[in-house]
Amino acid sequence: MACDKVKAWLSQAGVDFIAHNVETDIAAYDALLALGVRRVPLTVIDGRLVAGFRPDALAAALSARRAPADPGTP
């Protein structure tokens, strides 16, 4: 299952995460719909959405998260 692959990938990368089961948690399901998404797994990293198990997109989102801020940006 793709959800398990995402969780394993994040764990192996040393990333702390919170998993929500939209089948049993109506609030999590409503939050998913509010984002305009109807596909799981959905990983949200600093507001960046990664739908499905896409290691390249997960790595890019984590890299953007860890990138130092541009000193020229106010």
Legacy VTK file of the C-alpha trace (Angstrom):
# vtk DataFile Version 3.0
C-alpha trace
ASCII
DATASET POLYDATA
POINTS 74 float
0.000 0.000 0.000
1.283 3.467 -0.907
0.520 4.847 2.564
2.852 2.314 4.137
5.555 3.143 1.574
5.362 6.848 2.403
5.559 6.175 6.143
8.526 3.828 5.665
10.293 6.328 3.405
9.810 9.189 5.873
10.947 7.021 8.790
14.056 5.920 6.915
14.787 9.572 6.112
14.519 10.381 9.833
11.500 12.628 9.388
8.986 12.910 12.207
5.420 12.815 10.940
1.828 12.444 12.042
-0.290 9.946 10.112
-4.035 10.396 9.793
-6.396 7.672 8.614
-9.142 9.266 6.540
-11.159 6.051 6.651
-11.602 6.254 10.424
-11.060 9.961 11.203
-13.798 12.189 9.767
-11.876 15.364 10.663
-8.872 14.113 8.679
-11.180 13.280 5.763
-12.736 16.744 5.888
-9.258 18.320 5.988
-8.260 16.310 2.915
-11.327 17.506 1.033
-10.712 21.106 2.157
-7.342 20.918 0.412
-9.132 19.918 -2.770
-7.566 16.464 -2.739
-9.327 13.149 -3.061
-6.281 10.903 -3.216
-4.239 9.244 -0.503
-1.603 9.176 0.618
-1.182 12.899 0.811
1.936 14.264 2.455
2.033 17.923 3.448
5.485 19.388 4.051
5.469 23.078 4.978
2.314 23.602 2.917
3.664 21.697 -0.085
1.380 18.824 -1.135
2.762 15.518 -2.372
0.047 13.120 -3.550
0.874 9.434 -3.766
4.200 7.743 -3.091
6.664 9.916 -4.992
10.107 9.732 -3.397
11.479 12.405 -5.756
8.773 14.885 -4.772
9.120 14.014 -1.074
12.889 14.584 -1.253
12.397 17.900 -3.075
9.876 19.092 -0.491
12.212 18.159 2.346
15.151 19.867 0.623
13.130 23.056 0.226
12.192 22.832 3.891
15.808 22.500 4.986
17.218 25.098 2.606
18.578 28.163 4.351
16.595 31.344 3.889
17.851 33.766 1.280
19.570 36.553 3.241
18.307 39.051 0.656
14.698 38.190 1.437
13.029 40.497 3.972
LINES 1 75
74 0 1 2 3 4 5 6 7 8 9 10 11 12 13 14 15 16 17 18 19 20 21 22 23 24 25 26 27 28 29 30 31 32 33 34 35 36 37 38 39 40 41 42 43 44 45 46 47 48 49 50 51 52 53 54 55 56 57 58 59 60 61 62 63 64 65 66 67 68 69 70 71 72 73
